[in-house]
Amino acid sequence: MSEITFRRSDMRWHAWRLLAECAVRNPRAMRNATVMNVFFFYGAPLSRIRIAQARKQIEVSTLR
């Protein structure tokens, strides 16, 4: 978890807030909340790449 917030400062607040809120509201779900953070850490950049590719394809198809 600390690696996520060290390498991605833009996620720091969101990651720790999710864990803090989970610790207060539902401590039994801490493992799941951590897994969600890790999935987002790796999934968010990939989705941004895919969205950019889709936008380029849409631009090309509308120019024809």
C-alpha positions as CSV (number, residue, x, y, z in Angstrom):
1,M,0.0,0.0,0.0
2,S,2.8,2.4,0.8
3,E,4.3,1.7,-2.6
4,I,1.1,2.9,-4.3
5,T,1.1,6.2,-2.4
6,F,4.8,6.7,-2.8
7,R,4.8,6.2,-6.6
8,R,1.5,7.8,-7.3
9,S,1.1,10.9,-5.3
10,D,-2.2,11.7,-7.1
11,M,-3.7,8.6,-5.5
12,R,-2.3,9.1,-2.0
13,W,-5.3,10.9,-0.6
14,H,-7.9,8.6,-2.2
15,A,-6.1,5.4,-1.1
16,W,-5.6,6.3,2.5
17,R,-9.0,7.9,2.8
18,L,-10.6,4.6,1.6
19,L,-8.7,2.6,4.1
20,A,-9.4,5.0,7.0
21,E,-13.1,5.1,6.2
22,C,-13.2,1.3,5.9
23,A,-11.3,0.9,9.3
24,V,-14.0,3.0,11.0
25,R,-17.1,1.7,9.2
26,N,-16.3,-1.9,8.4
27,P,-12.9,-3.1,9.7
28,R,-13.6,-6.7,8.5
29,A,-13.5,-5.4,4.9
30,M,-9.9,-4.0,5.2
31,R,-8.5,-6.7,3.0
32,N,-11.0,-6.1,0.3
33,A,-10.5,-2.3,0.4
34,T,-6.7,-2.9,0.0
35,V,-7.3,-5.1,-3.0
36,M,-9.6,-2.5,-4.5
37,N,-6.8,0.1,-4.1
38,V,-4.3,-2.1,-5.8
39,F,-6.6,-2.9,-8.7
40,F,-7.3,0.8,-9.2
41,F,-3.6,1.5,-9.0
42,Y,-2.9,-0.8,-11.9
43,G,-6.2,-0.4,-13.8
44,A,-6.5,3.3,-14.0
45,P,-3.5,4.0,-16.2
46,L,-4.5,1.1,-18.5
47,S,-8.1,2.4,-18.8
48,R,-6.7,5.9,-19.7
49,I,-4.6,4.3,-22.5
50,R,-7.6,2.4,-23.8
51,I,-9.8,5.5,-23.7
52,A,-7.2,7.5,-25.7
53,Q,-7.1,4.7,-28.3
54,A,-10.8,4.6,-28.6
55,R,-11.0,8.4,-29.1
56,K,-8.4,8.2,-31.9
57,Q,-10.4,5.5,-33.6
58,I,-13.6,7.5,-33.3
59,E,-11.8,10.6,-34.8
60,V,-10.5,8.5,-37.7
61,S,-13.9,7.0,-38.4
62,T,-15.7,10.4,-38.3
63,L,-13.2,11.9,-40.7
64,R,-14.1,9.4,-43.4
